[in-house]
Amino acid sequence: MADNVFQAAIDILERGEQAALSTIISSKGSLPMSEKSKMLVTPEGKIIGTVGGGCLEADVWTEAREVMEAGKSRIQKFILTEKYAGESGLNCGGVVEILTEPLPERGQDVFRTILDLKESGHRGTLATILTDHPDFPEGRRKLLLTDGGSTVGSLGNADLESFVVQRGQDVLRGENFAIESYAAASGDTLQIFLEPVLPTPTVWVFGGGHVSFFLVRAAKLAGFRAKVIDDRPAFANTERFPEADATVVMEFDQVREAFDFGHDDYVVLVTRGHQHDQHILEQIYDCGARYLGMIGSKSKIAKMWQRLESKGIDRHYLDRVHAPVGLNIGADSPEEICISVMAEIIRERRIGKVQATRHKRSHDGRREAVAEATAS
């Protein structure tokens, strides 16, 4: 995970050592960009994080060792032929560019602030100068802009920093990677890589039963924070959920006052009874959570929807709820159910419910067309 990369970088810099940080700065074709597209190679040659794995990662590792020795950044471009795709799990046909750079001097403040932003639910934009230029030496090529308007680090040029802050605001709003061109006073053009710093998303699990136990484990494995809420102390505690980031004991009628769910929150209702699920839904009907899911059979959910609509809950809100929760893979055991739930959450995080529905319709359409062609 990117969090581990930044923490490891801080530890290495605190020891006065050097390492090489590799980042995917552009991709075309079948290779997706994500916050996991970072890899740190330590002085001992250990790899933390990933930029793809397999043969691709081996080449980047070799480059990282040379960057550490030379103290100079480099950019590699890979066309994902079978050489890379076949062994790394990536699809053929994509093109990826990877920046490998020595860790910046006094970069601890930048990396530490990134971790603070991710942990506290805030955002930022990290700017890195890509162009090799004598006015911007290694170690002074990173500037972090926070969503509060403050900056950490320095590029050594007020005009350039003003440009980065302005463009960085756009990245903050759109959450997309960007490479911007800046016309320096010398007449040269600098390329600036802008990457969003996003909070670590949280899966909020209401209910401390068997499904919740495995759901927390799966959420952590997928890079989410996980928090469990139950009204029974015996079912919401660190002994039962050692991997959870927090366990909260509270009455379910206090949910509205206690939580303010936002875009980085994924709420799953798996309490011990539908009456509790319904009570929670009534309280958070207008919340800003990215994902709302509830366990239950289709018949029970249909009856609950009727009751909620009779209480004035808008159908548009109810359509937001993934119910029954999880992708339909025929899951039966708690372990299988948690996998189906996390698969649906990951799909929502990466492509969204609307896009996923369109994809399914397109896929179903193609499948029907193939069936018709085969029949004829």
C-alpha positions as CSV (number, residue, x, y, z in Angstrom):
1,M,0.0,0.0,0.0
2,A,1.0,3.6,-0.6
3,D,0.8,4.3,3.2
4,N,3.5,1.7,3.8
5,V,5.7,3.3,1.1
6,F,5.5,6.7,2.6
7,Q,6.1,5.4,6.2
8,A,9.1,3.4,5.0
9,A,10.5,6.5,3.2
10,I,10.2,8.5,6.4
11,D,12.0,5.8,8.4
12,I,14.8,5.6,5.8
13,L,15.3,9.4,5.7
14,E,15.3,9.6,9.5
15,R,18.2,7.1,9.5
16,G,20.1,9.4,7.1
17,E,20.0,6.7,4.4
18,Q,18.9,6.9,0.8
19,A,16.3,4.9,-1.3
20,A,14.6,5.2,-4.6
21,L,10.9,5.9,-5.1
22,S,9.2,4.7,-8.3
23,T,5.8,6.2,-9.4
24,I,3.6,5.5,-12.4
25,I,3.2,9.0,-13.9
26,S,1.2,8.0,-17.0
27,S,-0.6,5.0,-18.5
28,K,-2.5,4.3,-21.6
29,G,-4.4,1.3,-22.6
30,S,-5.2,-1.5,-20.2
31,L,-3.1,-0.5,-17.2
32,P,-5.2,1.4,-14.6
33,M,-3.8,4.2,-12.4
34,S,-4.4,4.0,-8.7
35,E,-2.9,5.2,-5.4
36,K,-1.1,1.8,-5.3
37,S,1.2,2.7,-8.2
38,K,4.2,3.4,-6.1
39,M,7.2,1.3,-5.2
40,L,10.1,2.0,-2.8
41,V,13.4,0.2,-3.1
42,T,15.3,0.3,0.2
43,P,19.1,0.5,0.5
44,E,19.2,-3.2,1.1
45,G,17.2,-3.8,-2.1
46,K,13.9,-4.7,-0.5
47,I,10.7,-3.8,-2.4
48,I,7.8,-2.0,-0.7
49,G,4.7,-1.3,-2.7
50,T,4.2,-2.2,-6.4
51,V,4.1,-0.8,-9.9
52,G,2.9,-3.9,-11.5
53,G,4.9,-6.9,-10.4
54,G,6.8,-9.5,-12.4
55,C,9.2,-8.7,-15.2
56,L,8.2,-5.0,-15.2
57,E,8.9,-4.6,-11.5
58,A,12.3,-6.4,-12.0
59,D,13.4,-3.8,-14.5
60,V,12.2,-0.9,-12.3
61,W,14.1,-2.4,-9.4
62,T,17.3,-2.4,-11.5
63,E,16.7,1.2,-12.4
64,A,16.1,2.1,-8.8
65,R,19.5,0.7,-7.7
66,E,21.2,2.8,-10.4
67,V,19.2,5.9,-9.4
68,M,20.3,5.4,-5.8
69,E,23.9,5.2,-6.8
70,A,23.8,8.2,-9.2
71,G,21.4,10.3,-7.1
72,K,19.6,11.4,-10.3
73,S,15.9,10.8,-11.4
74,R,15.0,8.9,-14.5
75,I,11.9,8.1,-16.4
76,Q,11.3,4.7,-18.0
77,K,8.7,3.9,-20.7
78,F,7.3,0.4,-21.1
79,I,5.1,-1.0,-23.9
80,L,3.3,-3.9,-22.3
81,T,4.1,-6.7,-24.6
82,E,3.9,-10.3,-23.5
83,K,7.3,-9.9,-21.9
84,Y,5.8,-7.8,-19.2
85,A,2.1,-8.6,-19.3
86,G,2.5,-12.4,-19.3
87,E,4.5,-12.5,-16.1
88,S,3.1,-9.5,-14.2
89,G,-0.6,-10.1,-14.7
90,L,-1.0,-6.9,-16.7
91,N,-2.9,-6.8,-20.0
92,C,-1.0,-6.5,-23.3
93,G,-1.3,-3.3,-25.3
94,G,-0.8,-0.7,-22.6
95,V,1.9,1.9,-22.3
96,V,3.2,3.0,-18.9
97,E,5.8,5.6,-17.9
98,I,7.5,5.3,-14.5
99,L,9.5,8.0,-12.7
100,T,12.2,6.7,-10.4
101,E,13.8,9.3,-8.1
102,P,16.0,9.5,-5.0
103,L,14.1,10.4,-1.9
104,P,14.1,14.2,-1.5
105,E,16.2,15.8,1.2
106,R,14.1,16.6,4.3
107,G,11.2,14.9,2.6
108,Q,10.0,13.6,5.9
109,D,7.7,16.6,6.4
110,V,6.0,16.0,3.0
111,F,5.5,12.3,3.5
112,R,4.4,12.7,7.1
113,T,1.8,15.3,6.1
114,I,0.6,12.9,3.3
115,L,0.0,10.2,5.9
116,D,-1.8,12.7,8.2
117,L,-4.1,13.8,5.3
118,K,-5.0,10.2,4.5
119,E,-5.6,9.3,8.1
120,S,-7.7,12.4,8.9
121,G,-10.0,12.2,5.9
122,H,-8.4,15.2,4.1
123,R,-7.0,15.6,0.6
124,G,-4.0,17.1,-1.0
125,T,-2.0,17.4,-4.3
126,L,1.6,16.3,-4.5
127,A,3.6,18.1,-7.2
128,T,6.9,16.7,-8.6
129,I,9.1,18.3,-11.2
130,L,9.9,15.8,-13.9
131,T,12.2,17.9,-16.1
132,D,15.9,17.7,-15.4
133,H,16.9,21.4,-14.9
134,P,19.9,23.0,-13.1
135,D,17.7,25.5,-11.4
136,F,15.7,22.7,-9.7
137,P,18.2,20.2,-8.3
138,E,17.3,16.8,-6.9
139,G,15.9,17.1,-3.4
140,R,13.9,20.3,-4.2
141,R,11.4,19.0,-6.7
142,K,8.4,18.2,-4.5
143,L,5.6,20.4,-3.1
144,L,2.5,19.3,-1.3
145,L,-0.7,21.3,-1.3
146,T,-3.3,20.5,1.3
147,D,-7.1,21.0,1.0
148,G,-6.7,23.6,3.8
149,G,-4.6,25.7,1.4
150,S,-1.3,25.2,3.1
151,T,1.9,23.9,1.4
152,V,4.7,21.6,2.6
153,G,8.1,21.5,0.9
154,S,9.6,24.0,-1.5
155,L,10.4,24.2,-5.2
156,G,12.7,27.2,-4.7
157,N,10.7,29.5,-7.0
158,A,7.7,31.6,-6.0
159,D,6.2,31.8,-9.5
160,L,6.4,28.1,-10.0
161,E,4.9,27.4,-6.6
162,S,2.0,29.7,-7.4
163,F,1.5,27.9,-10.6
164,V,1.5,24.5,-8.8
165,V,-0.9,25.7,-6.2
166,Q,-3.4,26.9,-8.9
167,R,-3.2,23.7,-10.9
168,G,-3.2,21.7,-7.7
169,Q,-6.6,23.0,-6.8
170,D,-8.0,21.5,-10.0
171,V,-6.5,18.1,-9.1
172,L,-8.0,18.4,-5.6
173,R,-11.5,18.9,-7.1
174,G,-11.2,16.3,-9.9
175,E,-9.0,13.7,-8.1
176,N,-7.2,12.9,-11.4
177,F,-3.6,12.7,-12.2
178,A,-2.2,15.4,-14.5
179,I,1.1,16.5,-16.1
180,E,1.3,20.2,-16.6
181,S,3.7,22.4,-18.6
182,Y,5.3,25.5,-17.0
183,A,7.2,28.1,-18.9
184,A,10.2,29.0,-16.8
185,A,11.8,32.4,-16.8
186,S,14.9,30.9,-18.5
187,G,12.6,30.1,-21.5
188,D,12.7,26.4,-20.8
189,T,9.5,24.4,-20.3
190,L,9.1,22.3,-17.2
191,Q,6.9,19.2,-16.9
192,I,5.1,19.0,-13.5
193,F,3.5,15.8,-12.3
194,L,0.4,16.4,-10.1
195,E,-1.1,13.5,-8.2
196,P,-4.0,13.5,-5.8
197,V,-3.5,12.5,-2.2
198,L,-6.8,10.8,-1.1
199,P,-8.0,9.7,2.3
200,T,-7.9,6.0,3.1
201,P,-11.5,4.9,2.6
202,T,-13.3,3.4,5.5
203,V,-15.8,0.5,5.6
204,W,-18.3,1.0,8.5
205,V,-19.7,-2.3,9.5
206,F,-22.9,-2.2,11.6
207,G,-23.3,-5.4,13.4
208,G,-20.6,-7.6,15.0
209,G,-21.7,-11.1,13.8
210,H,-19.9,-13.7,11.8
211,V,-20.1,-11.9,8.4
212,S,-18.7,-8.8,10.0
213,F,-15.7,-10.7,11.3
214,F,-14.6,-11.8,7.8
215,L,-15.7,-8.5,6.2
216,V,-13.3,-6.6,8.4
217,R,-10.5,-8.9,7.4
218,A,-11.3,-8.6,3.7
219,A,-11.6,-4.8,3.9
220,K,-8.2,-4.5,5.5
221,L,-6.7,-6.8,2.9
222,A,-8.2,-4.6,0.1
223,G,-6.6,-1.4,1.6
224,F,-9.6,0.0,3.5
225,R,-9.9,1.0,7.1
226,A,-12.6,-0.9,8.9
227,K,-14.7,0.1,11.9
228,V,-17.3,-2.0,13.7
229,I,-20.4,-0.7,15.4
230,D,-22.7,-2.7,17.6
231,D,-25.0,-2.1,20.6
232,R,-23.5,-5.1,22.5
233,P,-20.1,-4.8,24.1
234,A,-19.5,-8.5,23.6
235,F,-19.8,-8.0,19.9
236,A,-17.8,-4.8,19.4
237,N,-14.4,-5.1,21.0
238,T,-10.8,-5.4,20.0
239,E,-10.6,-9.0,21.2
240,R,-13.3,-10.1,18.7
241,F,-12.1,-7.7,15.9
242,P,-8.3,-7.5,16.4
243,E,-7.8,-6.2,12.8
244,A,-10.4,-3.4,13.0
245,D,-9.2,0.2,13.2
246,A,-12.0,0.9,15.8
247,T,-14.8,-0.8,17.5
248,V,-17.7,1.3,18.8
249,V,-20.4,0.3,21.3
250,M,-23.5,2.4,20.9
251,E,-27.3,2.3,20.6
252,F,-28.5,2.2,17.0
253,D,-30.8,5.1,17.6
254,Q,-27.7,7.4,18.1
255,V,-26.3,6.8,14.6
256,R,-27.4,10.1,13.0
257,E,-25.8,12.3,15.7
258,A,-22.6,10.2,15.9
259,F,-21.6,9.9,12.2
260,D,-21.2,12.2,9.2
261,F,-20.5,9.9,6.4
262,G,-18.8,11.3,3.3
263,H,-17.5,10.3,-0.1
264,D,-14.8,8.0,1.4
265,D,-17.1,6.0,3.5
266,Y,-18.7,2.7,2.7
267,V,-21.5,1.6,5.0
268,V,-22.6,-2.0,5.4
269,L,-25.6,-3.1,7.5
270,V,-25.3,-6.6,8.8
271,T,-26.9,-6.3,12.2
272,R,-28.7,-9.2,13.9
273,G,-32.2,-8.1,12.7
274,H,-33.9,-6.2,10.0
275,Q,-35.6,-3.9,12.5
276,H,-32.1,-2.6,13.4
277,D,-31.1,-2.2,9.8
278,Q,-34.3,-0.3,9.1
279,H,-33.8,2.0,12.0
280,I,-30.3,2.8,10.9
281,L,-31.4,3.5,7.3
282,E,-34.1,5.9,8.6
283,Q,-31.4,7.9,10.3
284,I,-28.9,8.1,7.5
285,Y,-31.2,8.4,4.5
286,D,-29.6,11.6,3.4
287,C,-26.0,10.8,4.2
288,G,-23.1,11.4,1.8
289,A,-21.6,7.8,2.0
290,R,-20.1,6.5,-1.2
291,Y,-21.7,3.1,-0.7
292,L,-24.7,1.8,1.3
293,G,-25.3,-1.9,1.5
294,M,-27.7,-4.1,3.5
295,I,-27.9,-7.8,3.9
296,G,-31.3,-9.6,3.5
297,S,-33.5,-11.5,1.2
298,K,-35.3,-9.8,-1.7
299,S,-38.7,-10.4,-0.2
300,K,-37.8,-8.9,3.2
301,I,-36.1,-5.9,1.6
302,A,-39.2,-5.3,-0.6
303,K,-41.4,-5.2,2.5
304,M,-38.9,-2.9,4.3
305,W,-38.9,-0.5,1.3
306,Q,-42.7,-0.3,1.5
307,R,-42.5,0.6,5.2
308,L,-39.8,3.2,4.6
309,E,-41.7,4.8,1.8
310,S,-44.8,5.0,4.0
311,K,-42.7,7.0,6.4
312,G,-41.7,9.5,3.7
313,I,-38.3,8.1,2.7
314,D,-37.9,8.9,-1.0
315,R,-37.5,6.0,-3.4
316,H,-34.5,7.7,-5.0
317,Y,-32.7,7.3,-1.7
318,L,-33.6,3.6,-1.5
319,D,-32.3,3.0,-5.0
320,R,-28.9,4.0,-3.7
321,V,-28.8,1.0,-1.3
322,H,-27.1,-2.2,-2.5
323,A,-29.7,-4.7,-1.3
324,P,-29.3,-7.6,-1.1
325,V,-25.7,-6.6,-0.4
326,G,-22.8,-8.0,-2.5
327,L,-22.4,-9.3,-6.0
328,N,-24.5,-12.2,-6.9
329,I,-22.0,-15.1,-6.9
330,G,-24.2,-17.6,-5.1
331,A,-22.5,-16.8,-1.8
332,D,-23.7,-18.9,1.2
333,S,-21.2,-19.0,4.0
334,P,-20.1,-15.9,6.0
335,E,-16.7,-16.1,4.3
336,E,-18.2,-16.2,0.8
337,I,-20.7,-13.4,1.6
338,C,-17.9,-11.1,2.8
339,I,-16.0,-11.7,-0.5
340,S,-19.1,-10.8,-2.5
341,V,-19.6,-7.6,-0.4
342,M,-16.0,-6.5,-0.7
343,A,-16.1,-7.2,-4.5
344,E,-19.1,-4.9,-4.8
345,I,-17.4,-2.2,-2.6
346,I,-14.3,-2.4,-4.8
347,R,-16.4,-2.1,-7.9
348,E,-18.1,1.0,-6.5
349,R,-14.8,2.5,-5.5
350,R,-13.2,2.0,-8.9
351,I,-16.0,2.4,-11.4
352,G,-19.2,3.3,-9.5
353,K,-22.6,1.8,-9.4
354,V,-23.9,3.6,-12.6
355,Q,-20.9,2.6,-14.7
356,A,-21.1,-1.0,-13.4
357,T,-24.7,-1.2,-14.4
358,R,-23.9,0.1,-17.9
359,H,-21.0,-2.4,-18.1
360,K,-23.3,-5.3,-17.1
361,R,-26.0,-4.2,-19.6
362,S,-23.3,-4.0,-22.3
363,H,-21.9,-7.4,-21.4
364,D,-25.4,-8.9,-21.3
365,G,-26.1,-7.4,-24.7
366,R,-23.0,-8.9,-26.2
367,R,-23.8,-12.2,-24.7
368,E,-27.3,-12.2,-26.1
369,A,-26.0,-11.2,-29.5
370,V,-23.5,-14.1,-29.4
371,A,-26.2,-16.5,-28.4
372,E,-28.4,-15.4,-31.3
373,A,-25.6,-15.6,-33.8
374,T,-24.8,-19.1,-32.5
375,A,-28.4,-20.2,-32.7
376,S,-28.7,-19.0,-36.3
